[in-house]
C-alpha cells in the first residue's frame, strides 16, 4: 500500500519548498500528494516570473525522484460534498461572535506571516533580483498593516469573516480528500500546511466536522543563511527518496536559484516561445546542442579537479554536523562534494554563453544537476526539453487572475475558489489587481 501525505488545495508552493526540511520528519518514506491543478498552474505561470520558474523546476525535480505525485482533488471532493460543507461552515461562523472571529483571524495572520513571510523565505526572494525582494517585502508589509488594523478593531468582513471561511473551507477539503484516499487504498495519515490553519482544525474537530489527528503542521527551521537551507534540503530529501539511486541524489535547491540568477529570464522566455513555433527538426537540433553543453560541463578540467579535492571539506562537514547532529556526517560530506560541483558549473556558464542560447543552457544545467539523467540519458534529455518548451506556452487569463489574488489578503478572500462550495464566475474586478511578486 502506498504511504503518502496530502498538501492542502492551493498550498503555498514557495513556502512548502522553503520549509521542506521542517516537513521531512513527517513525510520520510512517504509520497507527497499535490492537486493536479495546482501543479499544472505553477508550470503555466513559470513564464511569468523567476519565482514561478523556480517553483516549477523544484516541483519537477521532486516528481522525477518519485517524491511528488499529482492527483485531481476534484475527483475526491465532489460538488455535492463541497456544497454541504459550505453550508456547515456558514452555520458555524454565524454562531460565532465577532470577538472570537477577530481572535481567530489574528492568530491565523500571525502564523501565516511566520510561515510564509519569514527570514528564510526572504533569502530565496533576495536571490532572484531586487524587484522580487521588493515585492516580497511589500506583501509582508501589507499583511502586517491588515493585522494591525484587525487588532485595533478596524477589520472588515473581507479581512476577518471571509478569511476564516477560507481557512475552514481548505481544512474541510483536505480532510475529505484524506478520507477518500484512505478508502481507496492509499494510506494517508494526515494533510499538511502552515500553522495558520491550526485554530481552524481545532474548531472544526470540536464540532465533529473533520476527523481527529488528520493534520500536521511543520515546525519552522531556525536558519540564518541560504547555504544552511540548501544543505538541509539537499540532505533531507536524499533521505526521503524511496529506493534512492544514489547517495548524492540531491535536490540542489540552491543550484536551481543559481541557475536562474545566471541566465536572462527575458531572453529565455523569448527563445522558448520561438521554439514552440518551430518544427521537429529544430527540436532535434536543440537537443543535440544540449547534449554538447552537458558534455562540456562534465569534462572540464576544473570540474574534475574540484571533485577530487572534495575530501578537503571534511572539516566543513564536521562543523555542520555539530550544528545539526542528527544528520549523518558521511552524507554531509557527499553533499559538500555535490555543492562544489554546482559552484564550478555556474562559474563555467559565461564560457558557454557565447556558443549557446540561454534557453539551451537552462535545459542543459537542469539535466546535469538532476542525478536521474545518469540512469536514462536519452529519455531524460527529451523529458526536460519538452518540459521547458511546454511551460513557456501562453498563460491563461484565469491563471493570471489566480496569481493576482494570491498577493493580497483582501482579494484572496473575495475571489472564491472551487473548494469553497461557491460556483460563480471569476471576479472581473480582480483583473485590475496590481502585479507584484507572488503572495502565497
C-alpha positions as CSV (number, residue, x, y, z in Angstrom):
1,X,0.0,0.0,0.0
2,X,1.2,3.5,-0.9
3,X,2.0,5.7,2.1
4,X,1.5,9.4,1.4
5,X,0.7,12.8,2.9
6,X,-1.6,15.3,1.3
7,X,-0.8,19.0,0.7
8,X,-3.8,21.3,1.2
9,X,-5.6,22.6,-2.0
10,X,-3.7,25.7,-3.3
11,X,-1.0,25.2,-0.8
12,X,1.8,27.8,-0.8
13,X,4.3,26.1,-3.1
14,X,7.1,28.6,-2.3
15,X,6.6,28.2,1.4
16,X,6.4,24.4,1.1
17,X,9.7,24.3,-0.8
18,X,11.5,26.7,1.6
19,X,10.3,24.8,4.6
20,X,10.8,21.3,3.2
21,X,13.4,20.5,5.9
22,X,10.7,21.1,8.5
23,X,8.3,18.7,6.7
24,X,10.9,15.9,6.4
25,X,10.4,14.1,9.7
26,X,6.7,13.8,9.0
27,X,7.0,12.7,5.3
28,X,10.0,10.5,5.3
29,X,9.4,7.3,3.2
30,X,6.1,8.7,2.0
31,X,5.0,10.3,-1.2
32,X,3.7,13.9,-1.2
33,X,0.4,14.3,-2.9
34,X,-0.5,17.6,-4.6
35,X,-3.5,18.7,-6.5
36,X,-3.0,18.2,-10.3
37,X,-4.5,21.7,-11.0
38,X,-2.0,23.3,-8.5
39,X,0.9,21.5,-10.2
40,X,-0.3,22.5,-13.7
41,X,-0.9,26.1,-12.7
42,X,2.7,26.6,-11.4
43,X,4.0,25.2,-14.7
44,X,1.8,27.6,-16.7
45,X,2.9,30.6,-14.6
46,X,6.6,29.7,-14.9
47,X,6.8,32.0,-18.0
48,X,5.6,35.0,-15.9
49,X,8.5,35.3,-13.4
50,X,11.6,33.8,-12.0
51,X,9.8,32.9,-8.8
52,X,7.3,30.7,-10.6
53,X,10.0,29.2,-12.8
54,X,12.0,28.3,-9.7
55,X,8.9,26.6,-8.2
56,X,8.2,24.7,-11.5
57,X,11.7,23.3,-11.7
58,X,11.7,22.4,-8.0
59,X,8.4,20.5,-8.2
60,X,9.6,18.7,-11.3
61,X,12.7,17.5,-9.5
62,X,10.6,16.2,-6.7
63,X,8.4,14.5,-9.1
64,X,11.3,13.0,-11.0
65,X,12.5,11.4,-7.8
66,X,9.2,9.8,-7.1
67,X,8.6,12.0,-4.0
68,X,5.8,14.1,-5.5
69,X,2.6,12.7,-7.0
70,X,-0.2,14.9,-8.5
71,X,-3.8,13.8,-8.5
72,X,-7.1,15.5,-9.3
73,X,-8.5,16.7,-6.0
74,X,-11.9,17.5,-7.5
75,X,-12.3,13.7,-8.2
76,X,-12.1,13.1,-4.5
77,X,-14.1,16.1,-3.3
78,X,-17.3,16.3,-5.4
79,X,-19.7,19.2,-5.9
80,X,-22.4,17.9,-3.6
81,X,-19.9,17.4,-0.7
82,X,-18.4,20.9,-1.3
83,X,-21.9,22.5,-1.1
84,X,-22.7,20.5,2.0
85,X,-19.5,21.6,3.8
86,X,-20.0,25.2,2.7
87,X,-23.4,25.2,4.4
88,X,-21.9,23.7,7.6
89,X,-19.2,26.4,7.6
90,X,-21.7,29.2,7.3
91,X,-23.6,27.8,10.2
92,X,-20.5,27.7,12.5
93,X,-19.4,31.2,11.5
94,X,-22.9,32.6,12.0
95,X,-22.9,31.1,15.5
96,X,-19.5,32.6,16.4
97,X,-19.3,36.0,18.0
98,X,-17.2,38.8,16.4
99,X,-14.6,38.8,19.1
100,X,-13.8,35.1,18.6
101,X,-13.7,35.7,14.8
102,X,-11.2,38.5,15.3
103,X,-9.1,36.4,17.6
104,X,-9.0,33.5,15.2
105,X,-8.1,35.9,12.4
106,X,-5.2,37.4,14.3
107,X,-3.8,34.0,15.2
108,X,-4.1,33.0,11.5
109,X,-2.4,36.1,10.2
110,X,0.4,35.9,12.7
111,X,1.0,32.2,11.9
112,X,0.9,32.9,8.1
113,X,3.5,35.7,8.4
114,X,5.7,33.4,10.4
115,X,5.4,30.6,7.9
116,X,5.2,32.4,4.6
117,X,7.0,35.7,5.2
118,X,9.9,34.6,7.4
119,X,13.6,35.4,7.0
120,X,14.4,32.0,5.4
121,X,12.0,32.7,2.6
122,X,13.2,36.2,2.3
123,X,16.7,34.8,1.5
124,X,15.2,32.9,-1.5
125,X,13.5,36.0,-2.9
126,X,16.7,38.0,-2.4
127,X,18.5,35.5,-4.6
128,X,16.2,36.3,-7.6
129,X,16.5,40.1,-8.1
130,X,15.8,43.4,-6.4
131,X,12.2,43.6,-7.8
132,X,11.3,40.2,-6.4
133,X,12.6,41.1,-3.0
134,X,10.8,44.5,-3.0
135,X,7.5,42.7,-3.9
136,X,8.0,40.1,-1.2
137,X,8.7,42.9,1.4
138,X,5.6,44.8,0.2
139,X,3.3,41.8,0.6
140,X,4.7,41.2,4.1
141,X,4.1,44.9,5.0
142,X,0.6,44.8,3.6
143,X,-0.2,41.7,5.7
144,X,1.2,43.4,8.8
145,X,-0.9,46.5,8.1
146,X,-4.1,44.4,7.8
147,X,-3.1,42.5,11.0
148,X,-2.6,45.8,13.0
149,X,-6.0,47.1,11.6
150,X,-7.8,44.0,13.0
151,X,-6.0,44.2,16.3
152,X,-7.2,47.8,16.6
153,X,-10.8,46.8,15.9
154,X,-10.9,48.1,12.3
155,X,-11.1,44.9,10.3
156,X,-14.0,44.4,7.9
157,X,-15.6,41.1,6.9
158,X,-13.2,40.6,4.0
159,X,-10.3,40.5,6.4
160,X,-12.0,38.6,9.2
161,X,-15.1,36.5,8.5
162,X,-14.2,35.8,4.8
163,X,-10.7,34.9,5.9
164,X,-12.0,32.4,8.5
165,X,-14.4,30.9,5.9
166,X,-11.5,30.3,3.5
167,X,-9.4,28.6,6.2
168,X,-12.4,26.4,7.2
169,X,-13.0,25.5,3.5
170,X,-9.4,24.4,2.9
171,X,-9.3,22.3,6.0
172,X,-12.6,20.5,5.3
173,X,-11.5,19.9,1.7
174,X,-8.2,18.5,2.8
175,X,-9.9,16.3,5.4
176,X,-12.4,14.8,2.9
177,X,-9.6,14.1,0.4
178,X,-7.6,12.3,3.0
179,X,-10.6,10.2,4.0
180,X,-11.4,9.3,0.3
181,X,-7.8,8.4,-0.4
182,X,-7.7,6.1,2.6
183,X,-10.9,4.5,1.4
184,X,-9.3,4.0,-2.0
185,X,-6.3,2.1,-0.8
186,X,-3.7,4.9,-0.3
187,X,-2.6,5.1,3.3
188,X,-2.7,8.9,4.2
189,X,-2.2,9.6,7.9
190,X,-2.6,13.4,7.6
191,X,-2.7,16.5,5.5
192,X,0.0,19.3,6.0
193,X,0.2,23.0,5.6
194,X,1.2,26.1,7.6
195,X,0.1,26.7,11.2
196,X,-2.3,29.4,10.2
197,X,-4.8,26.5,9.9
198,X,-4.3,25.1,13.4
199,X,-7.1,27.0,15.1
200,X,-9.5,26.2,12.2
201,X,-8.6,22.5,12.6
202,X,-9.3,22.7,16.4
203,X,-12.7,24.3,16.0
204,X,-13.9,22.0,13.2
205,X,-12.7,19.0,15.1
206,X,-14.6,20.2,18.2
207,X,-17.7,20.4,16.1
208,X,-17.1,16.9,14.7
209,X,-16.9,18.2,11.1
210,X,-13.4,16.7,10.4
211,X,-11.5,13.6,11.5
212,X,-9.3,13.7,14.6
213,X,-5.5,13.8,14.2
214,X,-5.6,14.2,10.4
215,X,-3.5,17.3,10.3
216,X,0.2,18.1,10.9
217,X,1.9,21.5,10.9
218,X,5.7,21.7,10.4
219,X,7.9,23.5,12.9
220,X,9.9,26.4,11.5
221,X,13.6,25.9,10.9
222,X,15.7,28.5,12.7
223,X,18.3,29.2,10.0
224,X,20.1,32.4,9.1
225,X,21.8,31.7,5.8
226,X,20.7,30.3,2.5
227,X,23.6,27.9,2.4
228,X,22.3,26.2,5.5
229,X,18.8,25.9,3.9
230,X,20.4,24.4,0.8
231,X,22.4,21.8,2.8
232,X,19.4,20.8,4.9
233,X,17.0,20.5,1.9
234,X,19.5,18.5,-0.2
235,X,20.4,16.1,2.7
236,X,16.9,15.5,3.9
237,X,15.3,15.0,0.5
238,X,18.0,12.4,-0.2
239,X,16.9,10.5,2.9
240,X,13.2,10.8,2.0
241,X,13.6,9.3,-1.5
242,X,12.2,5.7,-1.7
243,X,14.7,3.4,-3.4
244,X,17.2,6.2,-4.0
245,X,19.5,5.5,-7.0
246,X,22.4,7.5,-5.5
247,X,23.6,8.8,-2.1
248,X,24.1,12.1,-3.9
249,X,20.6,12.1,-5.3
250,X,20.5,15.8,-4.3
251,X,17.6,18.2,-4.5
252,X,20.0,21.0,-5.2
253,X,17.6,23.8,-4.4
254,X,20.4,26.3,-4.2
255,X,21.6,25.3,-7.7
256,X,18.2,26.0,-9.1
257,X,18.4,29.5,-7.8
258,X,22.0,30.0,-9.0
259,X,20.8,28.7,-12.4
260,X,18.1,31.4,-12.7
261,X,20.3,34.2,-11.5
262,X,23.0,33.3,-14.1
263,X,20.7,33.5,-17.1
264,X,18.5,36.2,-18.5
265,X,14.8,35.4,-17.9
266,X,13.5,37.8,-20.6
267,X,15.6,36.2,-23.3
268,X,14.8,32.7,-22.1
269,X,11.1,33.4,-22.4
270,X,11.5,34.8,-25.9
271,X,13.6,31.9,-27.0
272,X,11.2,29.2,-25.7
273,X,8.2,31.0,-27.2
274,X,10.0,31.0,-30.5
275,X,10.9,27.3,-30.2
276,X,7.3,26.4,-29.6
277,X,6.6,27.7,-33.1
278,X,9.3,25.7,-34.8
279,X,9.2,22.2,-36.3
280,X,10.5,18.8,-35.1
281,X,13.9,19.3,-36.9
282,X,14.7,22.3,-34.7
283,X,13.6,20.3,-31.7
284,X,16.2,17.6,-32.5
285,X,18.8,20.3,-33.2
286,X,18.3,21.9,-29.8
287,X,18.5,18.6,-28.0
288,X,21.8,17.9,-29.8
289,X,23.2,21.2,-28.6
290,X,22.0,20.4,-25.0
291,X,24.0,17.2,-25.1
292,X,27.1,19.1,-26.1
293,X,26.6,21.6,-23.2
294,X,26.3,18.7,-20.7
295,X,29.5,17.1,-22.1
296,X,31.3,20.4,-22.0
297,X,30.4,20.9,-18.3
298,X,31.0,17.3,-17.3
299,X,34.5,17.0,-18.7
300,X,36.1,20.3,-17.8
301,X,39.5,20.0,-16.1
302,X,38.4,22.4,-13.3
303,X,35.4,20.3,-12.5
304,X,37.3,17.0,-12.2
305,X,39.9,18.7,-10.1
306,X,37.5,20.1,-7.6
307,X,35.6,16.9,-7.3
308,X,38.8,15.1,-6.5
309,X,39.6,17.7,-3.9
310,X,36.3,17.4,-2.2
311,X,37.8,15.5,0.7
312,X,39.3,18.8,1.9
313,X,35.9,19.8,3.0
314,X,35.7,17.2,5.8
315,X,36.2,19.9,8.4
316,X,33.3,21.9,7.0
317,X,31.1,18.9,7.0
318,X,32.0,18.2,10.6
319,X,31.2,21.7,11.6
320,X,27.7,21.5,10.0
321,X,27.3,18.1,11.7
322,X,27.9,19.7,15.1
323,X,25.2,22.3,14.3
324,X,22.7,19.6,13.1
325,X,23.9,16.4,14.8
326,X,21.0,14.2,13.6
327,X,22.3,14.4,10.0
328,X,24.8,11.7,9.1
329,X,28.4,13.0,8.6
330,X,29.1,10.9,5.5
331,X,26.0,12.2,3.7
332,X,27.0,15.8,4.6
333,X,30.4,15.2,3.0
334,X,28.8,13.9,-0.1
335,X,26.6,16.9,-0.3
336,X,29.6,19.3,0.0
337,X,31.1,17.5,-2.9
338,X,27.9,18.0,-4.8
339,X,27.8,21.7,-3.9
340,X,31.4,22.1,-5.2
341,X,30.2,20.6,-8.5
342,X,27.3,23.1,-8.6
343,X,29.6,26.1,-7.9
344,X,32.0,25.1,-10.6
345,X,29.3,24.5,-13.1
346,X,27.9,28.0,-12.7
347,X,31.4,29.6,-12.9
348,X,31.6,27.8,-16.3
349,X,28.4,29.3,-17.6
350,X,29.8,32.5,-19.0
351,X,32.2,30.5,-21.2
352,X,29.4,28.6,-23.0
353,X,27.0,31.6,-23.3
354,X,28.9,32.8,-26.3
355,X,28.2,29.5,-28.1
356,X,24.7,28.6,-26.9
357,X,21.4,30.2,-26.2
358,X,20.3,30.8,-22.6
359,X,17.3,28.5,-23.2
360,X,19.6,25.7,-24.2
361,X,21.9,26.3,-21.2
362,X,18.9,26.3,-18.9
363,X,17.8,22.9,-20.1
364,X,21.4,21.6,-20.1
365,X,22.1,22.7,-16.5
366,X,18.7,21.3,-15.3
367,X,19.6,17.9,-16.7
368,X,23.1,18.0,-15.4
369,X,22.0,18.9,-11.8
370,X,19.4,16.1,-11.9
371,X,21.1,12.8,-11.0
372,X,18.4,10.9,-12.8
373,X,20.0,11.8,-16.1
374,X,22.7,9.3,-15.3
375,X,20.2,6.5,-15.2
376,X,18.5,7.0,-18.6
377,X,20.1,9.7,-20.6
378,X,18.1,9.8,-23.8
379,X,14.7,9.8,-22.1
380,X,15.7,12.4,-19.6
381,X,17.1,14.8,-22.2
382,X,13.9,14.9,-24.1
383,X,11.8,15.0,-21.0
384,X,13.4,18.1,-19.7
385,X,13.4,19.8,-23.1
386,X,9.7,19.1,-23.5
387,X,9.1,20.3,-20.0
388,X,10.6,23.8,-20.7
389,X,9.0,24.2,-24.1
390,X,5.7,23.3,-22.5
391,X,5.8,25.7,-19.6
392,X,6.8,28.6,-21.8
393,X,3.5,28.5,-23.6
394,X,0.7,31.1,-23.3
395,X,-0.7,31.7,-19.8
396,X,-4.4,31.8,-19.4
397,X,-6.3,34.8,-18.1
398,X,-7.7,32.6,-15.3
399,X,-4.2,31.6,-14.2
400,X,-3.1,35.3,-14.1
401,X,-6.2,36.2,-12.1
402,X,-5.4,33.5,-9.6
403,X,-1.8,34.7,-9.3
404,X,-3.1,38.3,-8.6
405,X,-5.4,37.1,-5.8
406,X,-2.6,35.3,-4.1
407,X,-0.7,38.6,-3.4
408,X,-3.2,40.3,-1.2
409,X,-5.4,39.0,1.7
410,X,-8.3,41.2,0.7
411,X,-8.6,39.9,-2.9
412,X,-7.6,36.3,-1.7
413,X,-10.8,36.1,0.4
414,X,-13.1,37.9,-2.0
415,X,-12.2,35.7,-5.0
416,X,-13.9,32.4,-4.5
417,X,-12.2,29.0,-5.1
418,X,-13.5,25.7,-6.3
419,X,-13.2,24.1,-2.8
420,X,-15.3,26.9,-1.2
421,X,-18.6,25.4,-2.4
422,X,-19.3,28.5,-4.4
423,X,-19.7,28.2,-8.1
424,X,-19.8,31.7,-9.6
425,X,-17.6,33.2,-12.2
426,X,-14.2,34.8,-11.7
427,X,-14.4,38.3,-10.5
428,X,-13.7,40.8,-13.2
429,X,-12.5,43.4,-10.7
430,X,-9.6,41.1,-9.7
431,X,-8.0,41.6,-13.1
432,X,-7.2,45.1,-12.1
433,X,-5.0,43.9,-9.2
434,X,-1.6,45.4,-9.3
435,X,1.0,42.9,-10.4
436,X,3.7,42.2,-7.9
437,X,5.6,39.1,-6.7
438,X,3.7,36.0,-5.6
439,X,1.9,36.4,-2.3
440,X,1.4,32.8,-1.2
